[in-house]
Amino acid sequence: MTDRIADSAIVIAGMAVEAPGGIDTPEDFYAALAAGADLIGPMPRDRDWPIDQVLALDRVPGWGAVPDAGGFLDGAGEFDPQFFGLSPREATAMDPQQRVAMRVAWRAVENAGIDPSSLAGQEVGVYFGASVMEYGPRAASVNEYSGHRIAGAALGAVSGRISHALGLLGPSVVVDTACASSLTAVHQAAAAIRAGDCAWAIAGGVCVMGSPGAFFEFSRSNALAEDGRCRSYSSGATGTVWGEGAGAVIIETAAAARAAHHRIYGVIAGSRVNHNGAGGPIVVPNPQAQRRVIDAAVAAAGIDAAVVDLIEGHGTATLGDPMELDALASVYGVARGSEHPAAVGSVKSNAGHAQAASGVLGLIKVLQCGRHATIVPSLYADEPTDEIDWDTAGLRLAAAAEPWPARDGHRFAAISSFGVSGTNAHLIVDMPEAARV
């Protein structure tokens, strides 16, 4: 391995995040994760949700209990429309995912050392993961926001608002592969830069729950955690916990980063996206497909799977966790062996399942771990699931903060995301110890 990053390498040169617990900087995000913080709180009471009805869903025969818990953004309703050149009425009619996405994109650009007001007319791409979250009144009604709803409710406007606010001329794409959306968006942004579709890109994802619809769905499926905690890969797991969040990263070539004197947080060494295909129900994970996407990402990165020390898994605390662990073990575990197991964790254990934004939150977690040379703990790792044999899996849960030494000047990590639509995404990031601009 060489200390110098190839000019053509795709690197991450900026980042921004919003997470539960009032977190709105990458530094605060890392501090909370390093401290093992529990960022779960009660359902928001300022969104006009029928809370009493939601919490009573288990009274319906066959439906499961809904705990008063989730990883919610404190500032989801806060927005300065004039800052982005919008009227208050237009801003109110906008899906809050558009507002939060604009905010984190702006901050990511600033984090890279770029003046956002200088970008108008540039061939910059925007690739953002998002899913429909049922915000606001129906468009087929007469109200004071009619006329603004067509753009305010459009999923494509999540990326479009960013491009419009910054005056960007490159591709502006929203990716909806359910819970794999943001990691898929990062993969597509990197591919677009390699193909010359744009000079550089803002990529990421956002999830703000405009309605409690997901609680209804998972109550009916009896797939919500009984105690309101997402116990990823734990024997105490009883289901998932819904969360929110947003993250954005600045992606460009290493040559461009050097020319602009940008800090390099990491290199996107390899990434791949695939689908489960036919067979079982669309919502059920497929460990064979997951193994294929992991194998493909490792091959694209051109590395030995044994050099990956940290795996940020999907870890929804549902029936998919053992399947995911089997897939990870079949690639990384086999390569490393039982004497040197790879550390596995999930940010969902801290903040819940941020759905379309979950992958980019995991990516930013990994980048911050690399920056601080520390593997942060995954909560509830002291009670690992007994669905796999940990003694032979070549994996271990990251139960406490621990030093992360470089290997030959590099730290490699992997991030997985799997969508309820059957899409699987896997990304490998290299964080050179001597990454220089």
C-alpha positions as CSV (number, residue, x, y, z in Angstrom):
1,M,0.0,0.0,0.0
2,T,1.2,3.5,-0.7
3,D,0.7,6.6,1.4
4,R,-0.2,8.7,-1.7
5,I,-3.8,8.5,-2.9
6,A,-4.1,8.1,-6.6
7,D,-5.4,11.2,-8.4
8,S,-8.3,9.3,-9.8
9,A,-9.5,7.9,-6.5
10,I,-12.9,9.1,-5.3
11,V,-12.6,10.7,-1.9
12,I,-14.8,12.2,0.7
13,A,-13.8,15.8,1.4
14,G,-16.6,17.2,3.6
15,M,-19.4,16.0,5.7
16,A,-22.4,17.2,7.8
17,V,-25.0,15.5,9.9
18,E,-28.2,15.9,11.9
19,A,-29.0,13.2,14.4
20,P,-31.3,12.7,17.4
21,G,-30.3,14.3,20.6
22,G,-29.9,17.7,19.2
23,I,-26.8,16.7,17.3
24,D,-25.9,18.9,14.3
25,T,-22.2,18.5,13.8
26,P,-20.0,15.5,13.0
27,E,-17.9,16.3,16.1
28,D,-21.0,16.1,18.4
29,F,-22.1,13.0,16.6
30,Y,-18.8,11.2,17.3
31,A,-18.7,12.4,20.9
32,A,-22.2,10.9,21.5
33,L,-21.3,7.6,19.9
34,A,-17.9,7.4,21.7
35,A,-19.7,7.9,25.0
36,G,-22.2,5.2,24.2
37,A,-25.1,7.7,24.4
38,D,-28.7,6.5,24.1
39,L,-30.3,9.1,21.8
40,I,-33.8,7.6,21.9
41,G,-36.6,9.8,23.2
42,P,-40.4,10.0,23.3
43,M,-42.5,10.6,20.2
44,P,-42.8,14.3,19.2
45,R,-45.8,16.1,20.5
46,D,-45.6,19.0,18.1
47,R,-46.4,17.2,14.8
48,D,-50.2,16.8,15.3
49,W,-49.8,13.0,15.4
50,P,-52.6,10.9,16.9
51,I,-50.3,9.7,19.7
52,D,-53.0,8.1,21.8
53,Q,-54.2,6.1,18.8
54,V,-50.6,5.0,17.9
55,L,-49.8,3.9,21.5
56,A,-53.1,1.9,21.6
57,L,-52.6,-0.1,18.4
58,D,-52.0,-3.3,20.4
59,R,-55.6,-3.3,21.3
60,V,-56.4,-4.3,17.8
61,P,-56.3,-8.1,17.5
62,G,-53.1,-9.3,15.9
63,W,-51.3,-6.0,16.2
64,G,-48.2,-5.4,18.4
65,A,-47.5,-2.8,21.0
66,V,-45.9,0.5,20.0
67,P,-43.6,2.0,22.6
68,D,-43.5,5.7,23.1
69,A,-39.9,5.9,21.7
70,G,-37.9,6.8,18.7
71,G,-34.8,8.6,17.5
72,F,-36.3,12.0,16.5
73,L,-34.7,15.1,15.3
74,D,-35.1,18.0,17.7
75,G,-34.8,20.6,15.0
76,A,-36.9,19.0,12.3
77,G,-39.4,21.9,12.4
78,E,-36.8,24.7,12.5
79,F,-36.0,26.4,9.2
80,D,-35.0,29.9,8.0
81,P,-36.8,30.3,4.6
82,Q,-35.3,33.7,3.9
83,F,-31.8,32.3,4.1
84,F,-32.7,30.0,1.2
85,G,-34.7,32.5,-0.7
86,L,-38.1,31.0,0.1
87,S,-41.4,32.5,1.3
88,P,-42.7,31.3,4.7
89,R,-45.8,29.8,3.0
90,E,-43.7,27.8,0.5
91,A,-41.4,26.6,3.2
92,T,-44.3,25.4,5.4
93,A,-45.7,23.5,2.4
94,M,-42.4,21.8,1.8
95,D,-41.8,18.3,3.1
96,P,-39.5,18.8,6.1
97,Q,-37.1,16.4,4.5
98,Q,-36.4,19.0,1.8
99,R,-35.7,21.6,4.5
100,V,-33.3,19.4,6.5
101,A,-31.6,18.1,3.3
102,M,-30.9,21.7,2.2
103,R,-29.4,22.5,5.6
104,V,-27.1,19.5,5.8
105,A,-26.0,19.9,2.2
106,W,-25.0,23.6,2.9
107,R,-23.1,22.6,6.0
108,A,-21.3,19.8,4.2
109,V,-20.1,22.2,1.5
110,E,-18.9,24.6,4.2
111,N,-17.2,21.7,6.0
112,A,-15.2,21.0,2.8
113,G,-13.9,24.6,2.9
114,I,-16.1,25.7,0.0
115,D,-18.2,28.9,0.0
116,P,-21.8,27.8,-0.9
117,S,-22.6,31.1,-2.5
118,S,-19.8,30.6,-5.0
119,L,-21.2,27.5,-6.7
120,A,-23.9,28.9,-9.0
121,G,-23.4,27.6,-12.6
122,Q,-21.1,24.8,-11.7
123,E,-21.5,21.2,-12.9
124,V,-22.0,19.8,-9.4
125,G,-24.2,16.8,-8.9
126,V,-26.6,16.1,-6.0
127,Y,-27.6,12.5,-5.1
128,F,-29.8,12.1,-2.1
129,G,-31.6,9.2,-0.6
130,A,-35.2,9.8,0.7
131,S,-38.5,8.0,0.9
132,V,-42.1,9.3,1.0
133,M,-43.1,10.2,4.6
134,E,-46.7,11.5,4.1
135,Y,-46.2,15.2,5.2
136,G,-49.1,17.7,5.1
137,P,-52.6,17.7,3.7
138,R,-53.6,15.9,0.6
139,A,-52.9,17.8,-2.6
140,A,-56.4,17.1,-3.8
141,S,-57.9,19.7,-1.4
142,V,-58.4,23.4,-1.3
143,N,-56.2,25.1,1.3
144,E,-53.8,28.0,1.8
145,Y,-50.9,25.9,0.6
146,S,-52.4,24.9,-2.8
147,G,-50.0,25.8,-5.5
148,H,-47.0,25.0,-3.4
149,R,-47.8,21.4,-2.8
150,I,-46.7,20.0,-6.2
151,A,-43.1,20.9,-5.4
152,G,-43.5,20.7,-1.6
153,A,-44.5,17.1,-1.7
154,A,-42.4,15.9,-4.6
155,L,-39.8,13.4,-3.6
156,G,-37.5,14.5,-6.4
157,A,-37.5,18.0,-4.8
158,V,-35.3,16.8,-2.0
159,S,-32.3,16.9,-4.3
160,G,-33.8,19.6,-6.5
161,R,-34.1,22.1,-3.7
162,I,-30.4,21.7,-2.9
163,S,-29.4,22.2,-6.6
164,H,-31.8,25.1,-6.9
165,A,-30.6,26.8,-3.7
166,L,-26.9,26.5,-4.7
167,G,-27.5,27.1,-8.5
168,L,-25.9,23.8,-9.4
169,L,-26.2,22.5,-13.0
170,G,-25.1,18.8,-12.6
171,P,-27.4,15.8,-12.2
172,S,-29.9,16.2,-9.4
173,V,-31.2,12.8,-8.3
174,V,-33.3,11.4,-5.5
175,V,-32.7,7.7,-4.8
176,D,-35.4,5.6,-3.1
177,T,-34.2,2.1,-2.4
178,A,-36.0,2.2,1.0
179,C,-33.5,1.7,3.9
180,A,-30.6,1.4,1.4
181,S,-31.3,4.8,-0.2
182,S,-28.5,7.0,1.1
183,L,-25.7,4.4,0.7
184,T,-27.1,3.8,-2.9
185,A,-27.0,7.5,-3.4
186,V,-23.3,7.7,-2.4
187,H,-22.5,4.8,-4.7
188,Q,-24.3,6.5,-7.6
189,A,-22.5,9.8,-6.9
190,A,-19.1,8.1,-7.0
191,A,-20.0,6.4,-10.3
192,A,-21.2,9.7,-11.8
193,I,-17.9,11.4,-11.0
194,R,-16.0,8.5,-12.5
195,A,-18.2,8.7,-15.7
196,G,-17.7,12.5,-16.0
197,D,-21.4,13.3,-15.4
198,C,-20.3,15.9,-12.9
199,A,-17.2,17.5,-11.5
200,W,-18.0,16.6,-7.9
201,A,-21.1,15.8,-5.9
202,I,-23.0,16.3,-2.7
203,A,-24.4,12.9,-1.6
204,G,-26.3,11.6,1.3
205,G,-29.8,11.0,2.6
206,V,-32.5,12.3,4.9
207,C,-35.4,10.9,6.9
208,V,-38.0,13.0,8.8
209,M,-41.2,11.3,9.6
210,G,-44.1,13.4,8.4
211,S,-46.6,10.9,9.8
212,P,-46.5,8.0,12.2
213,G,-47.4,5.6,9.3
214,A,-44.3,3.4,9.8
215,F,-45.4,2.7,13.4
216,F,-48.7,1.4,12.0
217,E,-47.0,-0.8,9.5
218,F,-44.6,-2.4,12.0
219,S,-47.2,-2.7,14.7
220,R,-49.2,-4.8,12.3
221,S,-46.1,-6.9,11.6
222,N,-45.3,-7.1,15.3
223,A,-41.7,-5.9,14.4
224,L,-41.3,-3.0,16.9
225,A,-39.0,-3.3,19.9
226,E,-41.0,-4.0,23.1
227,D,-38.8,-1.7,25.2
228,G,-38.2,1.0,22.6
229,R,-34.6,0.2,22.1
230,C,-32.9,-1.1,19.0
231,R,-30.7,-3.9,20.3
232,S,-28.7,-4.6,17.1
233,Y,-27.3,-8.1,16.9
234,S,-28.3,-8.8,20.5
235,S,-30.0,-11.8,22.1
236,G,-32.4,-9.3,23.7
237,A,-33.6,-7.9,20.4
238,T,-37.4,-7.8,20.0
239,G,-37.7,-5.5,17.0
240,T,-36.6,-2.2,15.5
241,V,-37.1,1.4,16.7
242,W,-37.8,4.1,14.1
243,G,-35.5,7.0,13.9
244,E,-34.7,10.1,11.8
245,G,-31.5,11.8,10.7
246,A,-29.7,13.4,7.8
247,G,-26.2,13.3,6.5
248,A,-24.3,14.7,3.5
249,V,-20.8,14.1,2.2
250,I,-18.8,15.9,-0.5
251,I,-17.4,13.5,-3.0
252,E,-14.7,14.4,-5.6
253,T,-11.5,13.0,-7.1
254,A,-8.3,13.1,-5.0
255,A,-6.7,15.3,-7.7
256,A,-9.5,17.9,-7.3
257,A,-9.2,17.7,-3.5
258,R,-5.5,18.3,-3.7
259,A,-5.9,21.2,-6.1
260,A,-8.4,22.9,-3.8
261,H,-6.5,22.0,-0.6
262,H,-9.5,20.1,0.8
263,R,-9.1,17.8,3.7
264,I,-9.6,14.1,2.8
265,Y,-11.6,12.1,5.3
266,G,-11.5,8.9,3.4
267,V,-11.4,7.1,0.0
268,I,-14.4,5.3,-1.4
269,A,-12.4,2.2,-2.2
270,G,-15.3,0.2,-3.6
271,S,-19.1,0.0,-3.6
272,R,-21.7,-2.1,-5.1
273,V,-25.6,-2.4,-5.2
274,N,-27.7,-5.4,-6.1
275,H,-31.1,-6.9,-5.5
276,N,-32.4,-10.1,-3.8
277,G,-34.2,-11.2,-7.0
278,A,-37.2,-13.4,-6.9
279,G,-38.0,-16.1,-4.4
280,G,-39.1,-15.2,-0.9
281,P,-41.3,-12.2,0.1
282,I,-39.8,-8.8,-1.0
283,V,-39.4,-7.6,2.5
284,V,-37.4,-10.6,3.7
285,P,-33.6,-10.3,3.6
286,N,-31.6,-12.6,1.4
287,P,-28.2,-13.6,2.8
288,Q,-27.0,-15.0,-0.5
289,A,-27.6,-11.7,-2.2
290,Q,-25.9,-9.9,0.6
291,R,-22.9,-12.0,0.3
292,R,-22.8,-11.4,-3.4
293,V,-22.9,-7.6,-2.9
294,I,-20.2,-7.8,-0.3
295,D,-18.0,-9.9,-2.5
296,A,-18.5,-7.5,-5.4
297,A,-17.6,-4.5,-3.3
298,V,-14.4,-6.2,-1.9
299,A,-13.4,-7.0,-5.5
300,A,-14.1,-3.5,-6.7
301,A,-11.9,-2.2,-3.9
302,G,-9.1,-4.5,-4.9
303,I,-8.3,-5.5,-1.3
304,D,-8.1,-8.6,0.9
305,A,-11.2,-8.8,3.0
306,A,-9.0,-9.5,6.0
307,V,-7.8,-5.8,6.1
308,V,-11.3,-4.6,7.0
309,D,-11.3,-4.0,10.8
310,L,-14.6,-2.3,11.3
311,I,-18.0,-3.2,9.9
312,E,-20.9,-0.8,10.3
313,G,-23.8,-3.1,9.8
314,H,-27.5,-2.6,9.1
315,G,-28.5,-4.1,12.4
316,T,-32.2,-3.4,12.6
317,A,-32.7,-5.8,15.6
318,T,-35.2,-7.9,13.5
319,L,-35.1,-11.3,12.0
320,G,-32.6,-9.9,9.4
321,D,-29.8,-9.5,11.9
322,P,-28.7,-13.2,12.0
323,M,-28.9,-13.4,8.2
324,E,-26.7,-10.3,7.8
325,L,-24.2,-11.7,10.3
326,D,-24.0,-14.9,8.3
327,A,-23.3,-12.9,5.1
328,L,-20.6,-10.8,6.8
329,A,-19.0,-13.9,8.4
330,S,-18.9,-15.7,5.0
331,V,-16.7,-12.9,3.6
332,Y,-15.0,-10.9,6.3
333,G,-15.1,-13.6,9.0
334,V,-13.6,-16.3,6.8
335,A,-10.8,-13.9,5.7
336,R,-9.9,-12.9,9.2
337,G,-10.4,-16.1,11.2
338,S,-11.5,-16.6,14.7
339,E,-8.2,-15.4,16.1
340,H,-8.6,-11.9,14.6
341,P,-12.3,-11.2,14.4
342,A,-13.6,-8.0,12.7
343,A,-15.5,-5.5,14.9
344,V,-19.2,-5.1,14.1
345,G,-21.7,-2.5,15.3
346,S,-24.6,-0.3,14.3
347,V,-25.5,3.3,14.9
348,K,-29.1,2.2,15.1
349,S,-28.4,0.9,18.6
350,N,-27.9,4.5,19.6
351,A,-30.4,6.4,17.5
352,G,-32.9,4.0,16.0
353,H,-33.4,3.1,12.4
354,A,-33.2,6.3,10.3
355,Q,-34.5,4.5,7.3
356,A,-33.4,6.2,4.1
357,A,-30.7,8.1,6.0
358,S,-29.3,5.1,7.9
359,G,-26.5,4.3,5.5
360,V,-25.0,7.8,5.4
361,L,-25.2,8.1,9.2
362,G,-23.2,4.8,9.3
363,L,-20.7,6.2,6.8
364,I,-20.1,9.4,8.8
365,K,-19.8,7.3,12.0
366,V,-17.0,5.2,10.3
367,L,-15.2,8.3,8.9
368,Q,-15.2,9.9,12.4
369,C,-13.9,6.6,13.9
370,G,-11.1,6.7,11.4
371,R,-10.3,10.3,12.1
372,H,-10.1,9.7,15.8
373,A,-8.4,6.3,15.5
374,T,-11.1,4.8,17.7
375,I,-13.8,2.2,17.2
376,V,-16.8,3.3,19.2
377,P,-19.1,0.9,21.0
378,S,-22.3,-0.5,19.7
379,L,-24.9,-0.6,22.4
380,Y,-26.2,-3.9,23.8
381,A,-23.1,-5.7,22.5
382,D,-22.6,-7.3,25.9
383,E,-25.4,-9.7,25.0
384,P,-24.7,-11.0,21.5
385,T,-27.3,-13.0,19.7
386,D,-27.0,-16.7,19.9
387,E,-28.2,-17.2,16.4
388,I,-24.6,-17.5,15.2
389,D,-21.5,-19.1,16.6
390,W,-19.3,-16.2,17.5
391,D,-16.4,-18.5,18.3
392,T,-16.0,-19.4,14.7
393,A,-17.7,-16.5,12.9
394,G,-14.6,-14.3,12.6
395,L,-16.7,-11.4,13.9
396,R,-17.2,-9.7,17.3
397,L,-19.5,-7.0,18.5
398,A,-17.8,-3.7,19.4
399,A,-18.8,-3.6,23.1
400,A,-16.5,-0.7,24.2
401,A,-14.5,2.2,22.8
402,E,-11.1,0.9,21.7
403,P,-8.0,2.1,19.9
404,W,-8.0,1.5,16.1
405,P,-4.4,1.2,14.9
406,A,-3.7,1.6,11.3
407,R,-2.6,-1.3,9.1
408,D,0.3,-0.2,6.9
409,G,-0.9,3.4,7.2
410,H,-4.5,2.6,6.4
411,R,-7.8,1.9,8.2
412,F,-10.4,0.0,6.2
413,A,-14.1,-0.2,7.2
414,A,-17.3,-1.5,5.5
415,I,-20.8,-0.2,5.6
416,S,-23.9,-2.2,4.8
417,S,-27.5,-1.1,4.0
418,F,-30.4,-3.3,3.0
419,G,-33.8,-2.0,1.8
420,V,-37.3,-3.4,2.4
421,S,-37.6,-3.2,-1.4
422,G,-35.0,-5.9,-1.8
423,T,-32.0,-3.7,-2.6
424,N,-28.6,-4.3,-0.9
425,A,-25.8,-1.8,-0.8
426,H,-22.2,-2.2,0.5
427,L,-19.4,0.3,0.6
428,I,-15.8,0.0,1.6
429,V,-13.9,3.1,2.8
430,D,-10.2,3.5,3.2
431,M,-8.9,6.1,5.7
432,P,-5.2,6.6,5.0
433,E,-3.4,7.7,8.1
434,A,-1.4,10.1,6.1
435,A,-4.1,11.3,3.8
436,R,-2.7,14.6,2.4
437,V,-4.1,17.2,0.1
